[in-house]
Amino acid sequence: MPAQNPEDLHPLFAQAFNAGDPDALMALYEPGATLVPSPGRPVTGAGLIRSALSGLLGLRGTISLETRGVLQAGDVALLHAQWTLTGTAPDGSVLEMAGRSNEVARRQSDGSWLYVIDDPFGEV
């Protein structure tokens, strides 16, 4: 199900991530989007984003996202969220991560919203 409003993106991301569904995650991004899978290391384009998200899905974890703000100007929106991720590290130990994200989303021609920029380490 596509995001009908910018604030739909966070719950859709969490649902797809927690289901381990890379296709549903990719459906939330524009083809030329940029994702920051680790601090200071942005990747751009569907192939690199899929690879980065597949690595995160490999943690077999659970993510929760709490939307902290949405600022919309026409067909562009800035989103902020608090997130936590619990998963399994490669050595089998429990991995826990948390942060604040900043995302830019854009309304598509069909009215749905997709991520253009996704920075889960966007502390501001």
N, C-alpha and C positions, 0 to 999 in steps of 0.2 A: 504494500500500500504506500503510495507516495505521500510526502509531506504536503498537506494542504495549507499549512501555516508554518512560519519559521520555527515556532516553538514545538512543532511536531518532530523536528529532527532529532532532538536528544532522546526522547523515548523510543523512536524508531531505531536509532543507533544502538541503544542498550539492548533492545529486543533482538536485533540481528546479531550483535556480538555474543550475547548470552546463549543464543541458539547455535552459535558456531557457524553462521551462514555468510560466507564471503560474498556471495552474489547479492544478498540483501544489503550488505554493507556498501558494496560498490554502487548499488543503485541510488545511494544517497549523495554521490559526488558527481559534479560535472566532469566530462572527459579530461579537461585540462586543469583540473583542480590541483591545489597544493596541500599536502599533509606534512606535519612535523612529527614523525614517529619517535624521535628522540630529540632532546633539547639542542637547538642550533643546527639541526640537520634536516632541512626541508627536502621533500621529494615532490616532483610534479609529473602529472600524467597518470592515466589509468593503470598502466603496467606496474609502475613503481609503487603506487598507492596500494594496489592489490598485494604486491609482495610484502610491503610493510604491514598491512593489516593481517595477512596470513601468518606472519611472525607473531603478532600479538595473539591471534586466535590459537596459536600453538601453545600458549600458556594455559589453555583449557580453563580459563578464568571466568569470573563474573564481574561485570562492571555495573556501577550505578552512577547515574548522572542527575544532578539537581540543577535545574535551570535557575540561574541567579539574575538574568536580565536579558531582555530582547529589545533592541533599538532598531526600528524599521524606518527607512526613508525610501518610499516608493517601492521599487523592485529589488532593493538590497536591504539586508538585515545583518546586524552585529549581535551575536549571541555570546553569553558568558555562562559557564557552568562550573560547578564543583563536582569532581568525580573521584571515585575510588575503584580500584581494581585489585581483586584477590585472585591469584592463580598459582601455578606450579612452575617453579624455576627448572631449568634444564637438569639440575642435580637432584630434583625431586623435592626440594624444600619449598615451603610456603613462601610465596612472593606477594608482597602488599605494596601498592603504589597509590598515590593520591596527588591531586593537583587541581589547578583552576585552568579552564580552557577559554580560548577566544576563537570564535568561528565567524566567518563571513558566508552568508548564504544569498542566493539570487533566485528570484522568481523566474520560472521557465515559461516558455510560450504556452504551455498547457495549463498554467496556473500553479503547478507544483513548485516546491522549493528544493534546491540542492546546495550542498556545500561547495564553495569556491575555494575557501581557505579554512583549514582545520588545524589549529595549534593547541593541542592539549597541555602544552607547557607554557601557555601564554600568561604568565604571572604579570599582572599590571596593577 
